[in-house]
Amino acid sequence: MEHVTGRWVPLILAALTPGPMRFFELRRRIDGISEKMLSAKLRILVRDGLVERTVEPTTPSQVSYELTELGQGLSRPFAQLVRWISAHTPEVIAAQQRYDHSVNPAGQVIPSP
């Protein structure tokens, strides 16, 4: 459970939903993730059977990542969650601003709980 509920895994699964990708394609697609973090999360996902790692016998070798059937089943709800977040982010921000203003009408910055 902890492997799939972190910050990066849903984004990795959503990025792989259209099809196989090479490491640096994934890295470009997922804004803010470091190479080290992406590599660590991909290793976990491969170990858990959610992602398949394929090494092409070329020089230099090319590695691609693809969702397994198990990973595809998990990626659907995650992709839906990512779409919901994208569609509703302005509403969430507006609600936060209304709340912050109602508990602090003077306009002082209040740290998040």
C-alpha positions as CSV (number, residue, x, y, z in Angstrom):
1,M,0.0,0.0,0.0
2,E,2.7,2.5,0.9
3,H,4.4,1.9,-2.5
4,V,1.4,3.3,-4.4
5,T,0.2,6.0,-2.2
6,G,3.2,8.3,-2.3
7,R,3.6,11.5,-4.2
8,W,5.3,10.2,-7.3
9,V,3.8,6.8,-8.0
10,P,0.4,8.0,-9.3
11,L,2.2,10.4,-11.6
12,I,4.6,7.7,-12.9
13,L,1.6,5.4,-13.5
14,A,-0.3,8.1,-15.3
15,A,2.7,9.0,-17.4
16,L,3.1,5.3,-18.5
17,T,-0.6,4.9,-19.3
18,P,-0.3,5.8,-23.0
19,G,2.5,3.2,-23.5
20,P,6.1,2.4,-23.0
21,M,8.6,5.1,-22.3
22,R,12.3,5.5,-21.8
23,F,13.7,6.8,-18.6
24,F,14.4,10.3,-19.7
25,E,11.0,10.6,-21.5
26,L,9.4,9.8,-18.1
27,R,11.7,12.3,-16.4
28,R,10.6,15.1,-18.8
29,R,7.0,14.2,-18.4
30,I,6.9,14.3,-14.6
31,D,7.7,17.8,-13.6
32,G,9.8,18.1,-10.4
33,I,11.0,14.5,-10.0
34,S,14.7,13.9,-9.7
35,E,16.5,11.2,-11.6
36,K,17.4,9.5,-8.3
37,M,13.7,9.5,-7.1
38,L,12.4,8.3,-10.5
39,S,15.0,5.5,-10.5
40,A,14.1,4.4,-7.0
41,K,10.3,4.5,-7.6
42,L,10.7,2.6,-10.9
43,R,12.7,-0.1,-9.1
44,I,9.9,-0.5,-6.5
45,L,7.2,-0.6,-9.2
46,V,9.1,-3.3,-11.2
47,R,9.6,-5.3,-8.0
48,D,5.9,-5.0,-7.2
49,G,4.9,-6.2,-10.7
50,L,3.3,-3.0,-11.7
51,V,5.9,-1.9,-14.3
52,E,8.0,-4.0,-16.7
53,R,11.5,-3.0,-17.5
54,T,12.8,-3.9,-20.9
55,V,16.5,-3.6,-21.9
56,E,17.2,-3.5,-25.6
57,P,20.4,-5.2,-26.6
58,T,21.9,-2.2,-28.3
59,T,25.0,-0.1,-27.7
60,P,24.4,1.8,-25.6
61,S,21.6,-0.3,-24.2
62,Q,18.1,1.3,-24.3
63,V,15.8,0.7,-21.3
64,S,12.1,1.3,-21.5
65,Y,9.3,1.0,-18.9
66,E,5.8,-0.2,-19.5
67,L,2.8,-0.9,-17.3
68,T,2.0,-4.5,-16.7
69,E,-1.6,-5.7,-16.7
70,L,-1.6,-5.3,-12.9
71,G,-0.2,-1.7,-13.3
72,Q,-2.8,-0.9,-16.0
73,G,-5.5,-1.8,-13.5
74,L,-4.1,0.5,-10.9
75,S,-3.3,3.3,-13.3
76,R,-6.9,3.9,-14.3
77,P,-8.1,5.2,-11.0
78,F,-4.8,7.2,-10.5
79,A,-5.2,8.7,-14.0
80,Q,-8.8,9.7,-13.0
81,L,-7.5,11.2,-9.8
82,V,-4.8,13.2,-11.6
83,R,-7.5,14.5,-14.1
84,W,-9.8,15.5,-11.2
85,I,-7.0,17.4,-9.5
86,S,-6.1,19.2,-12.7
87,A,-9.7,20.1,-13.3
88,H,-10.4,21.3,-9.8
89,T,-7.2,22.9,-8.6
90,P,-8.6,26.5,-9.2
91,E,-11.6,25.6,-7.0
92,V,-9.4,24.2,-4.2
93,I,-7.1,27.3,-4.3
94,A,-10.2,29.6,-4.2
95,A,-11.6,27.6,-1.2
96,Q,-8.2,27.9,0.6
97,Q,-8.2,31.7,0.0
98,R,-11.7,32.1,1.3
99,Y,-10.9,30.1,4.3
100,D,-7.6,32.0,5.0
101,H,-9.4,35.3,4.6
102,S,-12.3,34.2,6.9
103,V,-9.9,33.1,9.8
104,N,-7.6,36.1,9.2
105,P,-9.5,39.0,7.8
106,A,-6.5,41.4,8.3
107,G,-4.8,39.6,5.5
108,Q,-1.8,38.3,7.5
109,V,-0.1,35.2,6.2
110,I,-1.2,32.1,8.2
111,P,0.9,29.0,8.0
112,S,-0.9,25.9,6.7
113,P,-1.9,23.4,9.4
